[in-house]
Amino acid sequence: MKTKVRESKISRQKKLPAKPKKEKWVLCLYVAGQTPKTATALDNLNLICEENLKGNYTIEIIDLLKNPQLARENQILAVPTLVRMSPKPVRNIIGDLSDIENVLAGLDIVDHKILLQA
């Protein structure tokens, strides 16, 4: 009599090809207090992220009035400044982020948006 060997669920899962992991975007917005430019930059950043990164991001707000040493440590010369920490390479954009097309190009979101949709 022949015995049947059933493949376990665990061994079948190991054979499936792994899905490529999408790298999470880490963005730091450096500001100096609650100003109209700060509010505009944050609103624009939230809009850009929601439309283009689909929840695959983290935004950290860094107020240089509360932590002025971070300006020197991170070489922030003007505010608001957006720093893309991840994915690498690090990129900086200065201003209120109102020129959406330039922000998308500066952060290199356009190429990543195409990859996220695939």
C-alpha positions as CSV (number, residue, x, y, z in Angstrom):
1,M,0.0,0.0,0.0
2,K,1.3,3.5,-0.9
3,T,1.1,6.2,1.6
4,K,0.3,9.8,0.5
5,V,2.5,12.5,1.8
6,R,0.6,15.7,2.3
7,E,2.5,18.9,2.0
8,S,2.1,21.0,5.0
9,K,0.7,24.6,4.8
10,I,4.0,26.0,6.1
11,S,6.1,24.3,3.4
12,R,3.8,25.5,0.7
13,Q,4.0,29.1,2.0
14,K,7.8,28.9,1.8
15,K,7.6,28.1,-1.9
16,L,5.6,31.2,-2.8
17,P,7.6,34.1,-4.2
18,A,8.0,36.9,-1.7
19,K,6.3,40.1,-2.6
20,P,8.7,43.1,-2.8
21,K,8.5,45.2,0.3
22,K,7.6,48.8,-0.4
23,E,10.0,51.1,1.5
24,K,8.2,53.5,3.9
25,W,8.7,57.2,3.2
26,V,10.1,59.1,6.2
27,L,9.7,62.9,5.9
28,C,10.8,65.5,8.4
29,L,9.3,69.0,8.2
30,Y,11.4,71.6,10.0
31,V,9.4,74.7,11.1
32,A,9.8,77.6,13.4
33,G,6.6,77.8,15.4
34,Q,3.0,77.9,14.3
35,T,3.0,80.4,11.4
36,P,0.9,80.7,8.3
37,K,3.8,79.3,6.3
38,T,4.1,76.3,8.6
39,A,0.3,75.6,8.3
40,T,0.5,76.0,4.5
41,A,3.6,73.7,4.2
42,L,1.9,71.0,6.4
43,D,-1.4,71.2,4.5
44,N,0.5,70.9,1.2
45,L,2.6,68.0,2.5
46,N,-0.4,66.1,3.8
47,L,-2.1,66.6,0.4
48,I,0.9,65.4,-1.5
49,C,1.4,62.4,0.7
50,E,-2.2,61.2,0.7
51,E,-2.5,61.6,-3.1
52,N,0.8,60.0,-4.0
53,L,2.1,57.8,-1.2
54,K,-1.2,56.1,-0.1
55,G,-0.5,55.8,3.6
56,N,3.1,54.5,3.0
57,Y,4.7,57.4,4.8
58,T,5.5,59.0,8.2
59,I,5.7,62.8,8.8
60,E,7.7,64.2,11.7
61,I,7.3,67.9,12.5
62,I,10.3,69.4,14.1
63,D,9.9,72.8,15.7
64,L,13.2,74.6,15.7
65,L,11.9,77.1,18.3
66,K,11.6,74.2,20.7
67,N,14.8,72.5,19.6
68,P,17.1,75.1,18.1
69,Q,20.2,72.8,18.2
70,L,18.6,70.6,15.6
71,A,19.0,73.4,13.0
72,R,22.7,73.3,13.2
73,E,22.9,69.5,13.6
74,N,20.8,68.9,10.5
75,Q,22.1,71.9,8.5
76,I,18.7,73.6,8.2
77,L,19.2,77.1,7.0
78,A,15.6,78.2,6.3
79,V,12.1,77.2,7.4
80,P,10.0,75.5,6.5
81,T,12.3,72.8,5.1
82,L,11.2,69.3,4.2
83,V,13.8,66.5,4.4
84,R,13.2,63.2,2.8
85,M,15.0,60.8,5.1
86,S,13.9,57.6,3.4
87,P,14.0,56.3,0.8
88,K,17.6,57.3,0.3
89,P,19.2,59.5,-0.9
90,V,18.3,62.3,1.5
91,R,16.7,65.3,-0.2
92,N,15.8,68.8,1.0
93,I,13.1,71.2,-0.2
94,I,12.8,74.7,1.2
95,G,9.5,76.6,1.2
96,D,5.8,76.1,1.8
97,L,5.6,73.3,-0.7
98,S,2.9,75.1,-2.7
99,D,4.5,74.3,-6.1
100,I,3.3,70.7,-6.1
101,E,5.0,69.7,-9.4
102,N,8.4,70.9,-8.1
103,V,7.9,69.1,-4.8
104,L,7.0,65.9,-6.6
105,A,10.1,66.2,-8.8
106,G,12.3,67.2,-5.9
107,L,11.3,64.3,-3.7
108,D,11.3,62.0,-6.7
109,I,7.8,60.9,-5.9
110,V,6.8,60.6,-9.5
111,D,8.9,57.5,-10.2
112,H,7.9,55.9,-6.9
113,K,4.2,56.6,-7.5
114,I,4.4,54.5,-10.7
115,L,6.1,51.7,-8.8
116,L,3.4,51.8,-6.0
117,Q,0.6,51.5,-8.6
118,A,2.3,48.4,-10.1
